[in-house]
Amino acid sequence: MFKLNVDANINGTCRQTEIMAAPARLIELFGEPIESDQYKVSGEYVFEGDNGDVFTLYDWKYTTLYNPEHGILPSLFWAGTSPVQFNIGGHGPAGAFYNWLKAKL
């Protein structure tokens, strides 16, 4: 139903909802995340649905990239096995993507 597509157009996507996931589990399922802004976001995944809808899955302000004094190093963050909040972005409602991702996790 959804597949990784790093070439999908993410311009204009914005946060739709969030999901709890262990960063290490995401790597296990989808491989290493792509680099993002390297400030508020240390990594993200870009997915495209069968109908062309595009969704992003990304961390938000968790790492030392954003707050060197209170964050966690990105390498330690992505090795984490405890669930943390990830944002889901898209051009519109993310219900189907959320349900698909939840089932994968």
VOFILUM-399965 format. One record per residue: residue number from 1; y, z, x of N, C-alpha, C, CB in turn. Coordinates in pm, 1 decimal, always signed. Each point is the difference from the previous one (the first is absolute). Glycine has a CB too. Layout:
N
   num        n.v        n.w        n.u       ca.v       ca.w       ca.u        c.v        c.w        c.u       cb.v       cb.w       cb.u
   NUM          Y          Z          X          Y          Z          X          Y          Z          X          Y          Z          X
...
END
This chain:
105
   num        n.v        n.w        n.u       ca.v       ca.w       ca.u        c.v        c.w        c.u       cb.v       cb.w       cb.u
     1     -118.9       +0.0      +81.9     +118.9       +0.0      -81.9     +125.8       +0.0      +86.7     -126.3     +120.1     -180.1
     2     +127.5      -41.8     +290.2     +113.0       +4.3      +92.7      -52.9      -18.9     +141.6     +131.8     +153.3     -154.4
     3      -54.6     -220.9     +236.2      -39.8      -20.9     +139.3     +121.5      +16.6      +89.1     -185.4     -156.7      -69.0
     4     +159.2     +192.9     +194.2     +107.8      +10.9      +97.8      +59.8     -137.1      +22.3     -110.5     +197.4     +111.0
     5     +243.0     -202.5     -102.1      +68.6     -125.4      +29.2     +130.9      +32.2      +71.5     -104.9     -114.6     -202.0
     6     +101.5     +116.5     +335.1     +119.9      +35.6      +77.2     +109.8     -104.3      -12.8     -145.3     +122.7     +159.2
     7     +111.7     -240.3     -209.7      +99.2     -106.2      -15.6      +64.7       -1.3     -137.6     -128.4     -132.0     +163.9
     8      +85.8     +220.6     -253.1      +58.7       +3.7     -134.3     +146.6      +40.6       +8.1     -224.4      +57.0      -99.5
     9     +303.3     -109.8      +10.9     +143.5      +28.0       -3.2      +24.3     +137.7      -62.0      +51.6     -247.5      -17.5
    10       -7.5     +342.0      +99.9      +26.5     +135.3      -50.3     +148.3      +23.2      -27.2     -198.7      +80.3     +126.7
    11     +280.9     -182.9     -106.4     +142.9      +15.5      -27.4      +22.2      +39.0     -145.2      +53.9     -168.6     +177.7
    12      +24.8     +270.9     -196.7      +31.9      +44.7     -134.9     -100.0      +96.9      -60.2     +111.6     -213.6      -28.0
    13     -217.7     +247.6     +102.8      -91.7     +100.4      -53.0      +66.7     +136.6      +10.8     -203.3     -138.6      +65.2
    14     +166.6     +226.3     -153.4      +51.8     +136.6       +5.6     -107.4      +95.0      -50.1     +238.0      -80.5      -33.8
    15     -219.1     +207.1      +61.0      -97.5     +102.3      -36.7      -24.9       -0.5     -150.1      +72.6     +138.9     +195.3
    16     -200.2     -143.9     -230.0      -41.0       +2.9     -140.3      -67.1     +132.4      -36.5      -27.4     -248.6       +7.1
    17      -53.8     +299.3      +87.2      -74.6     +123.5      -23.0      -50.0      +49.7     +134.8      -68.9      -71.7     -235.0
    18      -14.2     +172.6     +233.2      -58.5      +50.9     +123.1     -146.9      +32.8      -23.1     +223.6      +91.7      +73.1
    19     -294.2      -73.8      +37.9     -142.1      +33.0       -4.7      -31.4      +89.9     +119.5      -57.8     -219.5     -118.2
    20      -34.4     +310.6      +99.3      -45.0      +86.8     +108.2     -116.3      -68.5      +71.0      +74.6     +209.6     -124.6
    21      -64.2     -216.7     +257.4     -105.5      -63.7      +78.7       +2.5      +57.0     +141.1      +14.8     -212.0     -138.7
    22     -130.6     +217.9     +199.6      -10.0      +39.1     +140.8      +29.1     -123.1      +84.6     -170.9     +183.2      -50.8
    23     +266.3     -173.8     +142.4      +32.5     -115.4      +83.2     -122.1      -61.0      +70.5     +224.4     +100.9      +32.3
    24     -312.0      -16.5      +20.5     -118.2      -50.5      +69.6      -91.1      -77.9      -95.3      +13.5     +193.9     +159.4
    25      -18.5     -153.2     -284.1      -81.9      -72.4      -99.4      +58.8     -138.9      -25.9      -67.5     +219.3     -107.7
    26     +198.1     -229.4     +103.7      +62.7     -131.2      -18.4      -34.4      -92.9     +116.2     +187.4     +107.4     -129.2
    27     -185.0      -53.5     +250.1      -37.0      -80.8     +116.3     -146.0      -41.3       -9.3     +171.6     +118.8     +140.3
    28     -256.0      -27.5     -184.0     -142.2      -31.1      -16.8      -19.3     -114.5      -99.1      -57.9     +239.0      +51.6
    29     +133.2     -237.3     -160.1      -13.5     -101.6     -104.4      +68.0     -132.3      +33.5      -12.1     +184.9     -161.6
    30     +133.2     -177.7     +220.3      +84.0     -118.2      +10.9      +41.7      -36.1     +142.3      +79.3      +55.4     -224.2
    31     -123.7      +21.1     +322.9      +41.2      -26.2     +136.8     +133.8      +67.0      +30.7     -124.6     -217.4       -6.2
    32     +175.9     +189.7     +123.1     +127.4      +59.5      +42.0     +113.0      -52.5      -88.4      -84.0      +21.4     +238.3
    33     +179.1      +64.9     -272.4     +114.5      -47.0      -78.3      +90.7      -87.5      +87.1      -10.9     +207.7     -145.2
    34      +89.6     -291.4      +80.3      +98.7      -78.1      +74.5     +122.5      +87.1      +23.7      -84.1     -218.2     -100.1
    35     +158.2     +186.5     +204.0     +123.0      +73.4      +27.7     +101.5      -31.4     -108.3      -45.3       -3.8     +248.4
    36     +122.2     +102.7     -280.2     +104.7      -19.5      -99.5     +134.7      +18.2      +67.9     -150.9      +80.3     -187.5
    37     +239.8       -4.2     +125.1     +133.8      +14.9      +56.7       +2.0      +90.3     +123.1      +92.0      -35.2     -227.7
    38     -203.5     +106.0     +254.0      -11.2      +91.0     +113.3     +110.9     +105.3       -0.1     -107.6     -183.6     +130.2
    39     +150.3     +219.9     -247.8      +99.0     +106.0      -17.7      -47.9      +90.4     -112.5     +190.2     -148.8      +81.5
    40     -178.5     +106.1     -204.4      -48.0      +79.3     -113.0     -147.6      -26.5      -28.3     +230.7       -3.4      -96.3
    41     -279.0     -110.4     +139.7     -138.3      -41.5      -25.5      -66.3      -32.9     +133.4      +60.7      -90.3     -230.6
    42     -172.3     +157.4     +258.0      -69.6      -26.0     +127.1     -103.7     -110.3      -12.2      +36.8     +236.9      +61.9
    43      -79.5     -268.0     -182.4      -98.5     -105.3      -20.8      -15.8      -30.7     -147.1     -118.2      +69.9     +207.0
    44      +74.5     -192.2     -236.5      -20.2      -37.6     -139.6     -108.1     -105.6      -12.2     +238.3      +54.7      -49.2
    45     -286.9      -66.6      -71.5      -95.9     -103.4      -37.3      +65.1      -84.5     -108.3     -201.6     +146.2      +59.2
    46     +174.9     -275.7      -56.0      +52.5      -91.0     -101.0     -119.8      -64.7      -69.3     +215.7      -43.6     +132.6
    47     -216.7      +52.4     -264.0     -108.6      -52.9      -81.8      +53.7     -102.9      -97.4     -125.4     +215.8      +21.9
    48      +39.7     -311.7      -54.3      +34.0      -98.3     -102.6     -113.6       -3.5     -101.4     +138.3     -138.7     +163.8
    49      -99.8     +139.5     -291.2      -98.3       -7.3     -106.0      -40.0     -143.1      -30.2      +92.9     +208.9      -94.1
    50     -199.1     -225.0      +17.9      -46.4     -132.5      -39.9     +108.3      -79.1      -72.1     -230.5      +91.3      -16.5
    51     +319.5      -20.9      -51.6     +106.6      -65.9      -76.3     +128.1      -19.2      +81.8      -96.8      +99.8     -206.5
    52      +92.7      -64.9     +336.7     +115.8      -18.2      +85.9      +91.1     +121.0      +12.6      -12.6     -233.8      -62.0
    53      -13.8     +340.1      -15.3      +81.2     +121.3      +12.6      -18.0      +59.8     +139.3      -20.2      +44.1     -248.4
    54     +130.4       +4.0     +305.8       -1.0      +55.7     +135.0      +29.9     +149.4       -6.4      +73.1     -221.9      +97.1
    55     -151.3     +299.3      -20.7      +18.6     +144.3       +6.4       -4.5      +45.8     +145.2     -102.9      +27.4     -228.8
    56     +179.4      +75.6     +259.3       -0.3      +60.3     +132.8      -47.3     +144.1      -12.4     +188.4     -151.1      +78.2
    57     -252.0     +197.7      +25.5      -46.0     +138.5       +8.0      +50.6      +53.6     +132.9     -209.0      -42.0     -145.1
    58     +288.7     +149.5     +141.7      +66.8      +44.4     +121.8      +29.1     +149.2       -2.1      +99.6     -226.1      +21.8
    59      -92.2     +281.5     +100.5      +42.5     +139.2      +15.1     +152.1       +2.9       -9.0     -202.6      +58.9     +145.3
    60     +258.8      +57.5     -169.3     +145.5      +10.6      -16.5      +50.9     +129.1      +63.1      -12.0     -134.5     -213.0
    61      +78.5     +119.7     +326.2      +68.4     +110.4      +67.0      -93.9     +112.4      +46.1     +197.8      -55.5     -138.2
    62     -322.4      +23.1     +168.6      -93.9     +103.5      +45.4       +3.0      +22.8     +149.8     -142.3      -59.2     -190.7
    63     +183.3      -40.3     +266.6      -24.4       +7.4     +143.8     +126.5      +30.1      +81.2     -187.1     -159.7      -33.7
    64     +165.2     +177.1     +162.1     +110.0      +26.2      +92.2      +93.4     -119.2      +13.7     -147.6     +157.1     +122.0
    65     +107.3     -272.3     -169.8      +91.7     -114.0       +0.8     +122.7      +32.2      -84.6     -193.0     -160.2      +32.0
    66     +171.9     +231.6     -141.9     +110.4      +35.1      -87.8      +65.1     +132.4      +40.1     -113.5     -125.0     -183.5
    67      +30.7     +223.8     +213.7      +52.9     +131.4      +33.9      -73.1      +53.7     +122.9      +59.3      +44.1     -242.7
    68       -5.4      -68.6     +360.8      -67.9      +40.8     +123.3      -30.4     +150.1       +9.4     +114.1     -189.8     +107.8
    69      -38.2     +271.8     -177.3      -19.0     +144.6      +10.1     -102.5      +55.9      -97.7     +232.7      +12.9      +76.0
    70     -255.6      -80.9     -187.0      -87.7      +57.2     -103.0     -112.2      -92.6      -45.2     +193.7     +130.8      -73.5
    71     -200.9     -250.8     +127.8     -104.4      -92.7      -39.9     -123.7      +13.6      +86.7     +175.0     -155.2      -81.0
    72     -270.9      +70.6      +52.9     -123.3       -7.6      +76.9       +0.4     -134.6      +73.2     -127.8     +150.2     -165.9
    73      +72.7     -154.0     +284.3       -8.3     -126.0      +72.8      -75.1     -103.1      -84.7       +5.0     +123.3     +222.0
    74      +40.7     -248.2     -225.0      -69.8     -101.2      -80.4     -148.9      -10.1      +31.0     +212.7     -124.3       -9.7
    75     -250.5     +133.8     +136.3     -142.2       -9.5      +35.3      -80.6     +113.3      -61.7      +63.2     -112.2     +213.4
    76       -6.1     +231.8     -217.5      -69.4     +113.4      -62.7       -0.2      -13.0     -151.6      +65.9     +145.8     +192.5
    77      +43.7     -195.0     -246.9       +7.4      -21.4     -144.8     -111.4      -92.9      -46.2     +248.6      +35.0       +6.7
    78     -262.1     -150.3      +59.7      -98.0      -99.5      -43.5     -144.0      +42.0      +30.6     +173.2     -175.2      +35.6
    79     -192.3     +275.2      +46.8     -133.7      +53.9      +25.3      -36.4     +109.3     -100.2      +27.7      -54.2     +242.6
    80      +67.7      +92.9     -326.3      -19.1     +110.9      -92.5     -106.0      -24.9     -105.4     +233.9      +56.0      +38.6
    81     -312.2      +48.1      -66.1     -106.8       -9.9      -99.7      +32.5      +73.8     -129.5     -161.2      -19.9     +186.9
    82     +275.8      +86.1     -191.0      +42.9      +68.1     -122.8      +90.4      -93.8      -79.3      -16.3     +228.0     +111.8
    83       +0.2     -230.6     -243.5      +84.5      -87.3      -81.9     +147.7      +38.8       +7.6     -194.3      -35.2     -152.5
    84     +277.8      -65.9     +160.2     +144.9      +14.0       -5.5      +52.4     -104.6      -98.5      +13.0      +87.6     +241.2
    85     +110.7      -71.8     -279.7      +57.3      -93.3      -96.0      +39.8     -130.9      +68.2      +81.7     +193.7     -137.7
    86     -128.2     -303.5      +82.5      +42.7     -133.9      +38.7      +72.8      -61.9     -117.1     -193.2      -26.3     +161.2
    87     +294.7      -52.9     -131.7      +71.3      -71.7     -104.5      -65.2     -134.5      -23.6     +213.0     +117.0      +60.0
    88     -207.9     -160.1     -184.3      -42.3     -133.3      -38.5     +124.8      -73.1      -44.9     -234.8      +76.1      -67.5
    89     +263.1     -186.8     +133.3     +114.1      -81.8      -37.4      -46.9     -129.7      -62.2     +135.7     +101.8     +183.1
    90      -46.5     -165.3     -255.7      -32.2     -128.4      -61.2     +120.8      -56.6      -70.3     -236.8      +70.5      -27.4
    91     +216.9     -184.7      -32.9     +106.3      -62.8      -78.5       -1.4      +48.7     -144.0      -12.4     -200.5     +147.6
    92      -93.8     +263.4     -187.3      -12.2      +46.0     -137.4     -107.1     +105.8      -11.7      +76.3     -221.9      -81.2
    93     -118.7     +253.5      -41.2      -95.9     +107.6      -23.2     -125.0      -12.4      +88.1      +84.7      +14.1     -234.1
    94     -125.0     +100.8     +287.1     -109.6       +1.8      +97.0     -127.2      +63.0      -55.3     +169.9      +11.1     +179.2
    95     -182.9       -0.4     -310.2     -115.0      +68.1      -58.8     -133.8      -57.0      +42.0     +143.7      +52.4     -189.5
    96     -159.9     -183.5     +182.7     -128.1      -62.0      +36.0      -29.6      +19.6     +148.3      +30.6     -170.0     -182.8
    97      +72.0     +155.8     +266.5      -20.1      +20.2     +143.0      -35.9     +145.4      +28.7     +161.7     -186.0      +49.9
    98      -90.4     +278.8     -111.2      -27.5     +142.2      +18.0     -146.0      +30.1      -36.1     +242.3      +55.6      -50.2
    99     -288.6     -103.4      -63.5     -137.5      +26.2      -43.9     -101.6      -60.4      +96.1      +79.3       +5.0     -236.9
   100      -53.4     -125.5     +284.7      -87.8      -65.4      +96.1       -8.0      +81.2     +128.2      +56.7     -223.4      -98.3
   101      +60.1     +264.3     +148.3       +6.1      +77.3     +124.5      -67.5     +135.6      -16.2     +213.1     -116.7      +60.5
   102     -188.1     +182.8     -170.0      -60.9     +131.8      -26.9     -151.8      -10.8       +2.2     +199.4      +66.9     -139.2
   103     -253.3     -173.1      +80.1     -145.4      -20.4       -0.7      -53.0      -23.6     +142.2      +16.0      -96.0     -233.1
   104      +60.4      +27.9     +316.7      -41.0      -25.7     +138.2       -3.2     +129.6      +81.5      +98.2     -231.3      -15.7
   105       -0.2     +319.5      -11.4      +10.4     +122.7      +76.7     -111.1      +98.5      -36.6     +247.2      -34.6      +14.6
END
